[in-house]
Amino acid sequence: MINIFNKILSCFILLIFFPLFALLLLLVIVLSYIMHPKYTYYPLVPLGARLTMISGLQYFTVKGKVPPKKDGPYLFMFNHESMFDVLMLAGAIPYYINAIGWEGIFKIPLFGYMAKRYGAYSITHDNTDKAKETLKAAEKILLVDKNSMVLSPEGQRTITGEMGEFKKGGFHFAKATKATIVPIGLIGAYRANKRTSWTINPGRLTLVFGNPITADDYANLSVEQLRDFTKDTISKLINP
């Protein structure tokens, strides 16, 4: 009986969640033809993201403080749990951010097109030289445009629910740009939706901002040490 109820509830959620999510994506796409996304990001994207999470019966809370825009730009790094991650990040960060994402997400209908229009950078895991070229091109966002970025060191969503291996590319990127890293812990997204399923489970989503890690903080750390330190920091945010 409980399983039947859960299936009915999940279908009900899907009928509301995905149309609303699609509407948000379409708005971002249409507006991208009118002006640069940084001029339409706030309050459209944070508000739209929060409403979309509500439609999925998710209670969203933020812990810690988002660093002020004036002290940026920042490189926000997070543990990658599910499709809700992008909504949690958008709902918590109140100013324009760009992104570096795995090339696979750019193939997702509508979402992938939105990401391209938004100006996000597609990175491959199978070609190291090409990945380095992408990261080099993306340096402009931080160094020239002075805009912050989000990046998942894992590269892809977890399948098991456990945090995966952190790749070094993002930390070479941080070293090259001397960006302030903002560790973020995402809690509940894997429960809400697993990578291998379209089922959405209602519940609580929590985003935790950690203390920024400045270029001075990691100046004497190797790329590997910085990677491990950041992973340990995020791990403590999701498992306090």
PLY file of the C-alpha trace (Angstrom):
ply
format ascii 1.0
element vertex 240
property float x
property float y
property float z
element edge 239
property int vertex1
property int vertex2
end_header
0.00 0.00 0.00
2.83 2.38 0.90
4.65 1.61 -2.35
1.50 2.37 -4.37
1.04 5.65 -2.51
4.69 6.61 -3.15
4.31 5.89 -6.87
1.15 7.97 -7.10
2.81 10.81 -5.17
5.89 10.66 -7.41
3.73 10.84 -10.56
1.88 13.82 -9.11
5.18 15.57 -8.38
6.52 14.89 -11.87
3.41 16.42 -13.44
4.13 19.69 -11.65
7.92 19.70 -11.25
9.06 19.10 -14.82
6.69 21.57 -16.52
7.76 24.27 -14.06
11.45 23.38 -14.51
10.98 23.49 -18.29
9.30 26.89 -18.02
12.26 28.24 -16.04
14.68 26.91 -18.67
12.63 28.43 -21.49
12.58 31.83 -19.78
16.36 31.79 -19.40
16.77 30.77 -23.06
14.42 33.46 -24.38
15.99 36.19 -22.25
19.47 35.12 -23.40
18.52 36.34 -26.89
17.63 39.75 -25.48
20.51 40.43 -23.11
23.41 38.78 -21.30
22.24 36.35 -18.58
24.08 38.34 -15.89
21.48 41.09 -16.32
18.49 38.77 -15.89
19.91 36.29 -13.37
18.60 38.00 -10.23
15.88 37.62 -9.06
14.58 35.37 -11.87
16.92 32.40 -11.45
17.07 32.19 -7.61
13.29 32.67 -7.33
12.54 30.25 -10.16
14.87 27.64 -8.67
13.21 27.87 -5.25
9.71 27.62 -6.74
10.77 24.59 -8.78
12.10 22.86 -5.66
8.83 23.60 -3.87
6.95 22.02 -6.78
9.02 18.89 -6.15
7.88 18.98 -2.50
11.37 19.84 -1.29
11.91 22.03 1.77
15.05 24.01 0.97
17.28 25.63 3.60
20.66 27.32 3.49
23.26 27.20 6.24
26.33 29.41 6.50
26.78 32.68 4.67
27.18 33.22 0.96
30.29 35.38 0.49
29.53 38.92 -0.69
29.83 39.54 -4.42
32.18 42.50 -3.89
34.87 40.20 -2.47
34.75 37.83 -5.47
34.98 36.43 -7.97
34.71 32.94 -6.47
35.04 29.36 -7.57
32.17 27.51 -5.89
32.95 23.79 -5.51
30.34 21.26 -4.41
29.58 17.56 -4.04
27.53 16.41 -7.02
24.45 14.41 -5.92
21.59 14.84 -8.39
19.72 17.09 -10.82
18.57 19.10 -7.80
22.13 20.39 -7.32
21.74 23.08 -9.96
18.50 24.27 -8.37
20.05 24.35 -4.90
23.03 26.37 -6.10
20.86 28.77 -8.10
18.46 29.16 -5.20
21.21 29.98 -2.69
23.59 32.25 -4.62
21.97 35.67 -5.17
24.25 36.94 -7.93
25.24 35.84 -11.42
27.50 32.81 -11.71
28.81 30.94 -14.72
29.64 27.23 -14.78
31.93 24.49 -16.00
30.06 21.22 -16.55
30.53 17.73 -17.89
29.84 17.53 -21.61
27.06 14.99 -21.03
24.70 17.56 -19.52
24.86 19.58 -22.73
23.13 16.69 -24.49
20.10 16.78 -22.18
17.11 18.17 -24.12
16.31 21.79 -23.27
18.66 21.89 -20.27
21.68 21.40 -22.51
20.54 24.14 -24.87
19.95 26.46 -21.92
23.48 25.76 -20.67
24.92 26.66 -24.08
22.90 29.88 -24.30
23.90 30.72 -20.75
27.57 30.48 -21.73
28.53 27.50 -19.57
31.72 25.66 -20.49
31.55 22.02 -21.57
34.40 19.85 -20.36
35.30 16.29 -21.37
36.70 13.57 -19.11
38.10 11.47 -21.93
40.50 13.95 -23.50
42.93 15.60 -21.08
44.33 18.05 -23.63
40.86 19.21 -24.66
39.85 19.56 -21.00
42.91 21.74 -20.38
41.98 23.94 -23.35
38.47 24.39 -21.93
39.77 25.34 -18.50
42.23 27.78 -20.07
39.41 29.46 -22.01
37.24 29.59 -18.89
39.91 31.55 -17.01
38.57 34.66 -18.75
35.36 34.48 -16.70
37.27 34.98 -13.47
40.27 37.03 -14.57
38.68 39.37 -17.13
34.92 39.36 -16.57
35.32 39.06 -12.78
32.34 36.72 -12.58
32.15 33.74 -10.24
31.84 30.12 -11.39
30.53 26.81 -10.09
32.41 23.57 -10.64
31.99 20.02 -9.40
35.39 18.42 -8.72
33.75 14.98 -9.07
32.68 15.80 -12.62
29.51 13.70 -12.55
26.65 12.91 -10.19
27.26 10.17 -7.65
25.67 6.80 -8.34
26.07 5.37 -4.83
25.30 8.46 -2.77
28.89 8.61 -1.57
31.18 11.45 -2.62
33.43 10.32 -5.46
37.01 11.03 -6.43
37.93 14.69 -6.91
39.70 15.33 -10.19
42.71 17.66 -10.29
41.60 19.85 -13.21
39.51 22.21 -11.12
42.39 22.79 -8.73
44.85 23.52 -11.52
42.20 26.02 -12.62
42.03 27.54 -9.14
45.82 27.84 -8.96
46.01 29.46 -12.40
43.36 32.07 -11.56
44.20 32.45 -7.85
40.47 32.18 -7.27
38.94 32.07 -3.83
37.38 28.62 -3.47
34.04 28.46 -1.68
33.34 24.88 -0.53
29.67 23.91 -0.59
28.04 20.85 0.92
24.78 19.63 -0.63
22.61 17.42 1.58
19.46 15.57 0.57
19.72 15.88 -3.22
20.63 12.21 -3.68
17.61 11.16 -1.62
15.40 13.49 -3.65
16.47 12.06 -6.98
19.01 9.42 -7.92
20.97 9.58 -11.15
19.55 6.21 -12.24
15.89 7.15 -11.68
13.28 9.76 -12.62
11.49 9.29 -9.31
11.36 12.37 -7.07
11.10 11.78 -3.33
9.77 14.66 -1.21
11.87 15.82 1.72
14.46 18.35 2.84
17.32 19.85 0.82
20.11 21.67 2.62
22.97 23.71 1.18
25.87 24.51 3.49
28.39 27.26 2.70
31.86 26.60 4.09
34.52 29.18 4.86
36.20 30.57 1.72
39.66 29.25 0.90
41.69 32.17 -0.44
44.70 32.07 -2.74
46.87 33.03 0.25
45.49 30.05 2.17
46.56 27.56 -0.50
49.62 29.35 -1.91
51.99 26.77 -0.41
49.83 23.74 -1.17
50.35 21.50 -4.17
47.42 20.82 -6.50
46.98 17.42 -4.86
47.06 18.89 -1.36
44.55 21.55 -2.31
42.28 18.90 -3.84
42.43 16.74 -0.73
41.93 19.70 1.61
38.87 20.88 -0.32
37.39 17.40 -0.41
37.91 17.00 3.32
36.29 20.39 3.93
33.20 19.51 1.88
33.01 16.11 3.55
32.83 17.82 6.95
30.07 20.12 5.69
27.85 17.20 4.71
28.84 15.05 7.68
29.23 17.51 10.58
0 1
1 2
2 3
3 4
4 5
5 6
6 7
7 8
8 9
9 10
10 11
11 12
12 13
13 14
14 15
15 16
16 17
17 18
18 19
19 20
20 21
21 22
22 23
23 24
24 25
25 26
26 27
27 28
28 29
29 30
30 31
31 32
32 33
33 34
34 35
35 36
36 37
37 38
38 39
39 40
40 41
41 42
42 43
43 44
44 45
45 46
46 47
47 48
48 49
49 50
50 51
51 52
52 53
53 54
54 55
55 56
56 57
57 58
58 59
59 60
60 61
61 62
62 63
63 64
64 65
65 66
66 67
67 68
68 69
69 70
70 71
71 72
72 73
73 74
74 75
75 76
76 77
77 78
78 79
79 80
80 81
81 82
82 83
83 84
84 85
85 86
86 87
87 88
88 89
89 90
90 91
91 92
92 93
93 94
94 95
95 96
96 97
97 98
98 99
99 100
100 101
101 102
102 103
103 104
104 105
105 106
106 107
107 108
108 109
109 110
110 111
111 112
112 113
113 114
114 115
115 116
116 117
117 118
118 119
119 120
120 121
121 122
122 123
123 124
124 125
125 126
126 127
127 128
128 129
129 130
130 131
131 132
132 133
133 134
134 135
135 136
136 137
137 138
138 139
139 140
140 141
141 142
142 143
143 144
144 145
145 146
146 147
147 148
148 149
149 150
150 151
151 152
152 153
153 154
154 155
155 156
156 157
157 158
158 159
159 160
160 161
161 162
162 163
163 164
164 165
165 166
166 167
167 168
168 169
169 170
170 171
171 172
172 173
173 174
174 175
175 176
176 177
177 178
178 179
179 180
180 181
181 182
182 183
183 184
184 185
185 186
186 187
187 188
188 189
189 190
190 191
191 192
192 193
193 194
194 195
195 196
196 197
197 198
198 199
199 200
200 201
201 202
202 203
203 204
204 205
205 206
206 207
207 208
208 209
209 210
210 211
211 212
212 213
213 214
214 215
215 216
216 217
217 218
218 219
219 220
220 221
221 222
222 223
223 224
224 225
225 226
226 227
227 228
228 229
229 230
230 231
231 232
232 233
233 234
234 235
235 236
236 237
237 238
238 239
